[in-house]
């Protein structure tokens, strides 16, 4: 697999995961705290690579979701 293919696969996987989280939350299958738990879990999985450019960007994306749409402040 080429680097371009690997990056494209990662982007597609992230887009699918984000869409699933949105749909599950919007349908009430996951409440706010459960949705935040999924995102917190993702942050823990990113932690080992957070010092790489890709890990840092992934962390910023998930943190942004936690701060905006899935903020405890509403």
C-alpha positions as CSV (number, residue, x, y, z in Angstrom):
1,X,0.0,0.0,0.0
2,X,1.4,3.4,-0.9
3,X,1.6,6.3,1.5
4,X,-1.2,8.1,-0.4
5,X,-3.4,5.0,-0.1
6,X,-2.7,4.6,3.6
7,X,-3.5,8.3,4.3
8,X,-6.7,8.0,2.2
9,X,-7.7,4.9,4.1
10,X,-7.1,6.7,7.5
11,X,-9.2,9.7,6.4
12,X,-12.0,7.5,5.2
13,X,-12.0,5.6,8.5
14,X,-12.1,8.8,10.5
15,X,-14.9,10.2,8.4
16,X,-16.9,7.0,8.8
17,X,-16.3,6.9,12.6
18,X,-17.3,10.5,13.0
19,X,-20.4,10.0,11.0
20,X,-21.4,7.0,13.1
21,X,-20.9,8.9,16.3
22,X,-23.0,11.8,15.0
23,X,-25.8,9.4,13.9
24,X,-25.8,7.4,17.1
25,X,-25.9,10.5,19.2
26,X,-28.6,12.2,17.0
27,X,-30.8,9.2,17.2
28,X,-30.5,9.1,21.0
29,X,-28.7,5.7,20.9
30,X,-25.7,7.4,22.7
31,X,-26.4,10.2,25.2
32,X,-24.0,13.1,25.6
33,X,-21.9,11.4,28.3
34,X,-21.6,8.1,26.3
35,X,-20.6,10.1,23.2
36,X,-18.0,11.9,25.2
37,X,-16.8,8.6,26.6
38,X,-16.2,7.3,23.0
39,X,-14.2,10.5,22.2
40,X,-12.2,10.3,25.4
41,X,-11.4,6.7,24.6
42,X,-10.2,7.8,21.2
43,X,-8.0,10.4,22.9
44,X,-6.4,7.7,25.0
45,X,-5.7,5.6,21.9
46,X,-4.1,8.6,20.2
47,X,-1.9,9.4,23.2
48,X,1.0,7.0,22.4
49,X,1.5,8.9,19.0
50,X,0.5,12.4,20.1
51,X,4.0,13.7,19.6
52,X,4.0,12.8,15.8
53,X,2.4,15.3,13.4
54,X,-0.4,12.8,12.6
55,X,-1.1,12.1,16.3
56,X,-1.1,15.8,17.2
57,X,-3.6,16.6,14.4
58,X,-5.8,13.6,15.3
59,X,-5.8,14.8,18.9
60,X,-6.8,18.4,17.8
61,X,-9.7,17.0,15.8
62,X,-11.1,14.8,18.6
63,X,-10.5,17.6,21.1
64,X,-12.4,20.0,18.8
65,X,-15.4,17.6,18.8
66,X,-15.3,17.5,22.6
67,X,-15.2,21.3,22.8
68,X,-17.9,22.0,20.3
69,X,-20.7,19.7,19.3
70,X,-20.2,17.4,22.3
71,X,-19.4,19.9,25.0
72,X,-20.9,19.4,28.4
73,X,-21.7,23.1,28.4
74,X,-24.2,22.5,25.5
